[in-house]
Amino acid sequence: MVLTRDFRETVRERAQRDPAFRQAMLEESVECLLAGDLEVGKSILRDYVNATVGFESLAKRSGKSPKSLMRMLGPDGNPQARNLFKLIGHLQQCEGVHLQVRAVG
């Protein structure tokens, strides 16, 4: 079966109309990062940024260049924890959520 729509466009449209979907994307990216799956976490985070605030707007909020942010979340990116957590903090503010970490037995 051939896909007739671009995946990114489908994700963007869903994210624009469904706040729960946006929050789930942000949560899932952080959960992957915390579980040590850096590649998947960065990929979901990149899709989230593209589908919501965009790299230009995020760059203005974070004081980083858009290209730097794109590289950081790219397949070969190796972001410092400080930069990654600062980025997640800005995204939480944009989304109006506060993610919490809790230990489960």
WOWO-V561227 format. One record per helix or strand of 2 or more residues. SS is the DSSP state (H for helix, E for strand). FROM is the first residue (numbers start at 1). LEN is the number of residues. Records with the same first field share a line. If there is no record, write none. Layout:
# WOWO-V561227
SS = FROM-LEN / FROM-LEN
This chain:
# WOWO-V561227
H = 7-11 / 19-16 / 38-14 / 55-8 / 66-8 / 81-15
